[in-house]
Amino acid sequence: MKSLGVPARDSLYLGDIYCVDYLGATGFGMHCVIFDVPGAYKDQGLPRVETLEEFEAQLSHFWAP
């Protein structure tokens, strides 16, 4: 991020593991969406999608630069 000159708050991370991806990205100051194909995080109140098509369709809902 530093080499690109992009602040963390202006970035969105898509990851599938809560304790690694979500906590790591949000701890760094990034926005994050969980890629949750099996629905493991369905009732956790996290920003999540189950398909890449859903992610694309809802991208502006999760994050707007």
Gaussian input, Z-matrix of N, CA and C with variables (Angstrom, degrees):
# hf/3-21g

backbone

0 1
 N
 C     1     B1
 C     2     B2     1     A1
 N     3     B3     2     A2     1     D1
 C     4     B4     3     A3     2     D2
 C     5     B5     4     A4     3     D3
 N     6     B6     5     A5     4     D4
 C     7     B7     6     A6     5     D5
 C     8     B8     7     A7     6     D6
 N     9     B9     8     A8     7     D7
 C    10    B10     9     A9     8     D8
 C    11    B11    10    A10     9     D9
 N    12    B12    11    A11    10    D10
 C    13    B13    12    A12    11    D11
 C    14    B14    13    A13    12    D12
 N    15    B15    14    A14    13    D13
 C    16    B16    15    A15    14    D14
 C    17    B17    16    A16    15    D15
 N    18    B18    17    A17    16    D16
 C    19    B19    18    A18    17    D17
 C    20    B20    19    A19    18    D18
 N    21    B21    20    A20    19    D19
 C    22    B22    21    A21    20    D20
 C    23    B23    22    A22    21    D21
 N    24    B24    23    A23    22    D22
 C    25    B25    24    A24    23    D23
 C    26    B26    25    A25    24    D24
 N    27    B27    26    A26    25    D25
 C    28    B28    27    A27    26    D26
 C    29    B29    28    A28    27    D27
 N    30    B30    29    A29    28    D28
 C    31    B31    30    A30    29    D29
 C    32    B32    31    A31    30    D30
 N    33    B33    32    A32    31    D31
 C    34    B34    33    A33    32    D32
 C    35    B35    34    A34    33    D33
 N    36    B36    35    A35    34    D34
 C    37    B37    36    A36    35    D35
 C    38    B38    37    A37    36    D36
 N    39    B39    38    A38    37    D37
 C    40    B40    39    A39    38    D38
 C    41    B41    40    A40    39    D39
 N    42    B42    41    A41    40    D40
 C    43    B43    42    A42    41    D41
 C    44    B44    43    A43    42    D42
 N    45    B45    44    A44    43    D43
 C    46    B46    45    A45    44    D44
 C    47    B47    46    A46    45    D45
 N    48    B48    47    A47    46    D46
 C    49    B49    48    A48    47    D47
 C    50    B50    49    A49    48    D48
 N    51    B51    50    A50    49    D49
 C    52    B52    51    A51    50    D50
 C    53    B53    52    A52    51    D51
 N    54    B54    53    A53    52    D52
 C    55    B55    54    A54    53    D53
 C    56    B56    55    A55    54    D54
 N    57    B57    56    A56    55    D55
 C    58    B58    57    A57    56    D56
 C    59    B59    58    A58    57    D57
 N    60    B60    59    A59    58    D58
 C    61    B61    60    A60    59    D59
 C    62    B62    61    A61    60    D60
 N    63    B63    62    A62    61    D61
 C    64    B64    63    A63    62    D62
 C    65    B65    64    A64    63    D63
 N    66    B66    65    A65    64    D64
 C    67    B67    66    A66    65    D65
 C    68    B68    67    A67    66    D66
 N    69    B69    68    A68    67    D67
 C    70    B70    69    A69    68    D68
 C    71    B71    70    A70    69    D69
 N    72    B72    71    A71    70    D70
 C    73    B73    72    A72    71    D71
 C    74    B74    73    A73    72    D72
 N    75    B75    74    A74    73    D73
 C    76    B76    75    A75    74    D74
 C    77    B77    76    A76    75    D75
 N    78    B78    77    A77    76    D76
 C    79    B79    78    A78    77    D77
 C    80    B80    79    A79    78    D78
 N    81    B81    80    A80    79    D79
 C    82    B82    81    A81    80    D80
 C    83    B83    82    A82    81    D81
 N    84    B84    83    A83    82    D82
 C    85    B85    84    A84    83    D83
 C    86    B86    85    A85    84    D84
 N    87    B87    86    A86    85    D85
 C    88    B88    87    A87    86    D86
 C    89    B89    88    A88    87    D87
 N    90    B90    89    A89    88    D88
 C    91    B91    90    A90    89    D89
 C    92    B92    91    A91    90    D90
 N    93    B93    92    A92    91    D91
 C    94    B94    93    A93    92    D92
 C    95    B95    94    A94    93    D93
 N    96    B96    95    A95    94    D94
 C    97    B97    96    A96    95    D95
 C    98    B98    97    A97    96    D96
 N    99    B99    98    A98    97    D97
 C   100   B100    99    A99    98    D98
 C   101   B101   100   A100    99    D99
 N   102   B102   101   A101   100   D100
 C   103   B103   102   A102   101   D101
 C   104   B104   103   A103   102   D102
 N   105   B105   104   A104   103   D103
 C   106   B106   105   A105   104   D104
 C   107   B107   106   A106   105   D105
 N   108   B108   107   A107   106   D106
 C   109   B109   108   A108   107   D107
 C   110   B110   109   A109   108   D108
 N   111   B111   110   A110   109   D109
 C   112   B112   111   A111   110   D110
 C   113   B113   112   A112   111   D111
 N   114   B114   113   A113   112   D112
 C   115   B115   114   A114   113   D113
 C   116   B116   115   A115   114   D114
 N   117   B117   116   A116   115   D115
 C   118   B118   117   A117   116   D116
 C   119   B119   118   A118   117   D117
 N   120   B120   119   A119   118   D118
 C   121   B121   120   A120   119   D119
 C   122   B122   121   A121   120   D120
 N   123   B123   122   A122   121   D121
 C   124   B124   123   A123   122   D122
 C   125   B125   124   A124   123   D123
 N   126   B126   125   A125   124   D124
 C   127   B127   126   A126   125   D125
 C   128   B128   127   A127   126   D126
 N   129   B129   128   A128   127   D127
 C   130   B130   129   A129   128   D128
 C   131   B131   130   A130   129   D129
 N   132   B132   131   A131   130   D130
 C   133   B133   132   A132   131   D131
 C   134   B134   133   A133   132   D132
 N   135   B135   134   A134   133   D133
 C   136   B136   135   A135   134   D134
 C   137   B137   136   A136   135   D135
 N   138   B138   137   A137   136   D136
 C   139   B139   138   A138   137   D137
 C   140   B140   139   A139   138   D138
 N   141   B141   140   A140   139   D139
 C   142   B142   141   A141   140   D140
 C   143   B143   142   A142   141   D141
 N   144   B144   143   A143   142   D142
 C   145   B145   144   A144   143   D143
 C   146   B146   145   A145   144   D144
 N   147   B147   146   A146   145   D145
 C   148   B148   147   A147   146   D146
 C   149   B149   148   A148   147   D147
 N   150   B150   149   A149   148   D148
 C   151   B151   150   A150   149   D149
 C   152   B152   151   A151   150   D150
 N   153   B153   152   A152   151   D151
 C   154   B154   153   A153   152   D152
 C   155   B155   154   A154   153   D153
 N   156   B156   155   A155   154   D154
 C   157   B157   156   A156   155   D155
 C   158   B158   157   A157   156   D156
 N   159   B159   158   A158   157   D157
 C   160   B160   159   A159   158   D158
 C   161   B161   160   A160   159   D159
 N   162   B162   161   A161   160   D160
 C   163   B163   162   A162   161   D161
 C   164   B164   163   A163   162   D162
 N   165   B165   164   A164   163   D163
 C   166   B166   165   A165   164   D164
 C   167   B167   166   A166   165   D165
 N   168   B168   167   A167   166   D166
 C   169   B169   168   A168   167   D167
 C   170   B170   169   A169   168   D168
 N   171   B171   170   A170   169   D169
 C   172   B172   171   A171   170   D170
 C   173   B173   172   A172   171   D171
 N   174   B174   173   A173   172   D172
 C   175   B175   174   A174   173   D173
 C   176   B176   175   A175   174   D174
 N   177   B177   176   A176   175   D175
 C   178   B178   177   A177   176   D176
 C   179   B179   178   A178   177   D177
 N   180   B180   179   A179   178   D178
 C   181   B181   180   A180   179   D179
 C   182   B182   181   A181   180   D180
 N   183   B183   182   A182   181   D181
 C   184   B184   183   A183   182   D182
 C   185   B185   184   A184   183   D183
 N   186   B186   185   A185   184   D184
 C   187   B187   186   A186   185   D185
 C   188   B188   187   A187   186   D186
 N   189   B189   188   A188   187   D187
 C   190   B190   189   A189   188   D188
 C   191   B191   190   A190   189   D189
 N   192   B192   191   A191   190   D190
 C   193   B193   192   A192   191   D191
 C   194   B194   193   A193   192   D192

   B1=1.4210
   B2=1.5237
   B3=1.3045
   B4=1.4616
   B5=1.5266
   B6=1.3190
   B7=1.4703
   B8=1.5285
   B9=1.3155
   B10=1.4627
   B11=1.5212
   B12=1.3245
   B13=1.4497
   B14=1.5154
   B15=1.3206
   B16=1.4611
   B17=1.5286
   B18=1.3269
   B19=1.4659
   B20=1.5277
   B21=1.3139
   B22=1.4631
   B23=1.5237
   B24=1.3225
   B25=1.4694
   B26=1.5314
   B27=1.3343
   B28=1.4630
   B29=1.5281
   B30=1.3204
   B31=1.4623
   B32=1.5208
   B33=1.3268
   B34=1.4572
   B35=1.5212
   B36=1.3154
   B37=1.4608
   B38=1.5221
   B39=1.3109
   B40=1.4635
   B41=1.5202
   B42=1.3233
   B43=1.4562
   B44=1.5157
   B45=1.3228
   B46=1.4614
   B47=1.5262
   B48=1.3098
   B49=1.4610
   B50=1.5254
   B51=1.3200
   B52=1.4621
   B53=1.5311
   B54=1.3325
   B55=1.4645
   B56=1.5267
   B57=1.3028
   B58=1.4639
   B59=1.5266
   B60=1.3097
   B61=1.4576
   B62=1.5268
   B63=1.3274
   B64=1.4590
   B65=1.5294
   B66=1.3158
   B67=1.4584
   B68=1.5298
   B69=1.3163
   B70=1.4682
   B71=1.5165
   B72=1.3293
   B73=1.4690
   B74=1.5209
   B75=1.3205
   B76=1.4615
   B77=1.5229
   B78=1.3181
   B79=1.4560
   B80=1.5172
   B81=1.3162
   B82=1.4639
   B83=1.5278
   B84=1.3371
   B85=1.4549
   B86=1.5216
   B87=1.3322
   B88=1.4569
   B89=1.5286
   B90=1.3104
   B91=1.4551
   B92=1.5310
   B93=1.3271
   B94=1.4649
   B95=1.5190
   B96=1.3199
   B97=1.4589
   B98=1.5287
   B99=1.3213
   B100=1.4690
   B101=1.5296
   B102=1.3191
   B103=1.4655
   B104=1.5202
   B105=1.3172
   B106=1.4571
   B107=1.5270
   B108=1.3163
   B109=1.4627
   B110=1.5272
   B111=1.3438
   B112=1.4680
   B113=1.5316
   B114=1.3148
   B115=1.4655
   B116=1.5163
   B117=1.3124
   B118=1.4614
   B119=1.5284
   B120=1.3236
   B121=1.4660
   B122=1.5291
   B123=1.3089
   B124=1.4655
   B125=1.5256
   B126=1.3093
   B127=1.4641
   B128=1.5201
   B129=1.3253
   B130=1.4646
   B131=1.5230
   B132=1.3326
   B133=1.4526
   B134=1.5186
   B135=1.3288
   B136=1.4625
   B137=1.5230
   B138=1.3287
   B139=1.4626
   B140=1.5257
   B141=1.3251
   B142=1.4609
   B143=1.5159
   B144=1.3079
   B145=1.4654
   B146=1.5187
   B147=1.3316
   B148=1.4595
   B149=1.5219
   B150=1.3301
   B151=1.4684
   B152=1.5260
   B153=1.3144
   B154=1.4615
   B155=1.5264
   B156=1.3247
   B157=1.4643
   B158=1.5282
   B159=1.3168
   B160=1.4640
   B161=1.5307
   B162=1.3225
   B163=1.4578
   B164=1.5305
   B165=1.3149
   B166=1.4573
   B167=1.5302
   B168=1.3159
   B169=1.4576
   B170=1.5308
   B171=1.3279
   B172=1.4552
   B173=1.5298
   B174=1.2995
   B175=1.4561
   B176=1.5300
   B177=1.2985
   B178=1.4627
   B179=1.5318
   B180=1.3197
   B181=1.4612
   B182=1.5391
   B183=1.3318
   B184=1.4445
   B185=1.5300
   B186=1.3398
   B187=1.4559
   B188=1.5244
   B189=1.2856
   B190=1.4658
   B191=1.5156
   B192=1.3218
   B193=1.4801
   B194=1.5216
   A1=108.75
   A2=115.66
   A3=119.38
   A4=110.82
   A5=116.68
   A6=119.74
   A7=111.97
   A8=117.08
   A9=121.30
   A10=112.07
   A11=116.78
   A12=120.67
   A13=113.28
   A14=115.95
   A15=121.07
   A16=108.83
   A17=117.86
   A18=119.07
   A19=110.60
   A20=116.53
   A21=121.49
   A22=111.32
   A23=117.79
   A24=121.15
   A25=112.69
   A26=116.78
   A27=121.64
   A28=112.13
   A29=116.52
   A30=121.45
   A31=110.74
   A32=114.99
   A33=121.96
   A34=108.63
   A35=115.65
   A36=122.46
   A37=108.53
   A38=116.83
   A39=122.21
   A40=106.94
   A41=116.65
   A42=120.22
   A43=111.10
   A44=115.79
   A45=119.07
   A46=114.62
   A47=118.55
   A48=120.74
   A49=108.99
   A50=115.73
   A51=120.94
   A52=112.84
   A53=116.75
   A54=119.97
   A55=113.02
   A56=118.20
   A57=121.24
   A58=110.52
   A59=116.52
   A60=121.48
   A61=113.35
   A62=116.51
   A63=119.77
   A64=111.47
   A65=116.70
   A66=119.44
   A67=111.85
   A68=116.42
   A69=119.73
   A70=112.52
   A71=116.48
   A72=120.91
   A73=111.67
   A74=116.98
   A75=119.14
   A76=111.37
   A77=117.04
   A78=120.47
   A79=112.30
   A80=116.30
   A81=122.89
   A82=111.31
   A83=116.09
   A84=120.72
   A85=114.76
   A86=117.15
   A87=121.49
   A88=110.17
   A89=116.45
   A90=122.15
   A91=105.75
   A92=117.52
   A93=119.56
   A94=110.68
   A95=115.16
   A96=123.51
   A97=106.57
   A98=115.96
   A99=120.96
   A100=109.21
   A101=115.72
   A102=122.32
   A103=106.40
   A104=116.21
   A105=123.98
   A106=111.95
   A107=117.05
   A108=122.04
   A109=112.55
   A110=119.29
   A111=118.55
   A112=114.76
   A113=117.99
   A114=120.76
   A115=114.03
   A116=117.66
   A117=122.11
   A118=113.20
   A119=117.38
   A120=121.38
   A121=112.43
   A122=116.62
   A123=122.56
   A124=113.37
   A125=118.47
   A126=121.93
   A127=113.12
   A128=117.23
   A129=120.85
   A130=113.73
   A131=118.60
   A132=121.25
   A133=113.99
   A134=116.98
   A135=121.72
   A136=110.51
   A137=117.05
   A138=118.26
   A139=108.34
   A140=117.12
   A141=120.20
   A142=111.76
   A143=115.09
   A144=122.87
   A145=108.01
   A146=115.61
   A147=120.14
   A148=112.66
   A149=117.41
   A150=121.39
   A151=109.32
   A152=116.22
   A153=119.93
   A154=111.16
   A155=116.27
   A156=120.01
   A157=110.42
   A158=116.65
   A159=121.04
   A160=110.07
   A161=117.14
   A162=121.35
   A163=110.48
   A164=116.21
   A165=120.62
   A166=111.34
   A167=116.98
   A168=121.19
   A169=112.19
   A170=117.32
   A171=121.01
   A172=113.46
   A173=117.47
   A174=121.23
   A175=112.51
   A176=117.84
   A177=119.67
   A178=111.64
   A179=117.77
   A180=121.58
   A181=110.55
   A182=116.85
   A183=121.71
   A184=112.55
   A185=115.94
   A186=117.84
   A187=109.75
   A188=115.05
   A189=121.15
   A190=108.27
   A191=117.06
   A192=120.50
   A193=111.97
   D1=-40.26
   D2=-179.46
   D3=-62.89
   D4=-43.80
   D5=-178.49
   D6=-67.96
   D7=-26.03
   D8=177.66
   D9=-87.54
   D10=-14.27
   D11=-178.70
   D12=71.25
   D13=30.89
   D14=-178.10
   D15=-110.37
   D16=123.64
   D17=176.62
   D18=-68.37
   D19=146.99
   D20=-179.61
   D21=-56.45
   D22=-38.67
   D23=-177.36
   D24=-64.80
   D25=-15.69
   D26=179.15
   D27=-99.53
   D28=17.90
   D29=-176.01
   D30=-124.45
   D31=151.41
   D32=178.04
   D33=-125.45
   D34=131.55
   D35=-178.43
   D36=-113.79
   D37=134.23
   D38=175.19
   D39=-113.15
   D40=117.31
   D41=-178.34
   D42=-141.32
   D43=164.38
   D44=-174.67
   D45=-112.61
   D46=-2.08
   D47=-178.72
   D48=-121.41
   D49=115.96
   D50=-175.67
   D51=-55.37
   D52=-54.51
   D53=-172.69
   D54=-69.61
   D55=-21.98
   D56=178.48
   D57=-99.55
   D58=-59.66
   D59=-173.08
   D60=-74.99
   D61=-54.80
   D62=-175.41
   D63=-66.67
   D64=-51.52
   D65=-179.04
   D66=-65.87
   D67=-37.81
   D68=178.11
   D69=-64.64
   D70=-48.09
   D71=-178.48
   D72=-66.34
   D73=-48.27
   D74=-178.78
   D75=-69.32
   D76=-32.85
   D77=175.97
   D78=-65.12
   D79=-27.65
   D80=177.94
   D81=-84.89
   D82=-11.22
   D83=178.60
   D84=102.22
   D85=6.66
   D86=179.74
   D87=-87.37
   D88=160.19
   D89=168.43
   D90=-81.57
   D91=149.93
   D92=-178.52
   D93=-144.22
   D94=143.42
   D95=174.20
   D96=-124.69
   D97=134.42
   D98=178.16
   D99=-85.67
   D100=128.15
   D101=174.57
   D102=-88.56
   D103=95.64
   D104=-166.43
   D105=-113.07
   D106=70.98
   D107=-177.74
   D108=-57.99
   D109=-45.37
   D110=-178.23
   D111=-80.00
   D112=-6.44
   D113=179.55
   D114=80.11
   D115=21.13
   D116=-177.37
   D117=-64.11
   D118=-26.81
   D119=-177.47
   D120=-108.26
   D121=16.94
   D122=-173.40
   D123=-55.65
   D124=-39.31
   D125=-175.95
   D126=-104.83
   D127=22.64
   D128=-176.01
   D129=-98.54
   D130=-4.61
   D131=179.92
   D132=73.30
   D133=21.89
   D134=179.87
   D135=-96.68
   D136=151.50
   D137=171.51
   D138=-67.12
   D139=122.03
   D140=-173.46
   D141=-150.57
   D142=157.12
   D143=174.13
   D144=-138.63
   D145=159.08
   D146=178.56
   D147=-109.27
   D148=-12.18
   D149=178.34
   D150=-142.19
   D151=160.12
   D152=175.56
   D153=-68.52
   D154=-30.66
   D155=176.95
   D156=-65.22
   D157=-40.46
   D158=176.80
   D159=-64.57
   D160=-40.88
   D161=177.88
   D162=-60.04
   D163=-47.72
   D164=179.68
   D165=-61.82
   D166=-43.21
   D167=-178.17
   D168=-67.02
   D169=-30.91
   D170=-175.74
   D171=-106.18
   D172=8.59
   D173=-175.36
   D174=-51.27
   D175=-46.68
   D176=-178.25
   D177=-68.23
   D178=-22.89
   D179=176.91
   D180=-71.04
   D181=-38.11
   D182=-176.99
   D183=-78.84
   D184=-32.87
   D185=-171.75
   D186=-163.69
   D187=133.57
   D188=174.78
   D189=-130.99
   D190=116.29
   D191=-177.32
   D192=-62.52

